[in-house]
């Protein structure tokens, strides 16, 4: 019998070919890293997806942001860092993987 659960890796993987950027907020840094690793495992190490959080060196975060603005990166997976108003280009979709802690974070 097929599983009734959603495959978040497959859903996020479908956004890799979009013209615009998708931001996938997660509840933790670990969840962000796990999701990126799972997508790259399934769709290839060169899949246009990256995590973005405080444990990533600033110069790499800046490179991720620039890649998104240039249209090279299609999915960014932060726990909360992008909710601070970082300019990453044209965002077409915002996904919350798990419920945010409060309404302010959701908004």
Steps between C-alpha positions, in 0.01 A plus 500: 500500500646843409587744775259785562776725631641782293851470362645843573817419303296430187291813546806723557676324212222609265593864573858456374395577143299813579592834353480663842630431850318294762578557868434197722497597867577222745476489878870429553844517343522120511174465309623747237824306454320164488257623235775643279703179536195285410417711193862489379510124556189450289554767232879528486769693683468785251129552576433876536416489872687627808446543870548846649562546872737640762733196494591565137786750463388850402685499166323175401161640608570807286588272208171311549307828498679616184433166327130538579494856363679377185246221448752220555354384831134399502435384857637647823436319827544716812379442853431873553789704358317619189209632704729794582438662160801386297467585129521174308320595181164395368333261743200320354421267787546478875461159663490424871621147567331453835310769679686813611531569873264798488280706269768770459742244351229366270414850378 
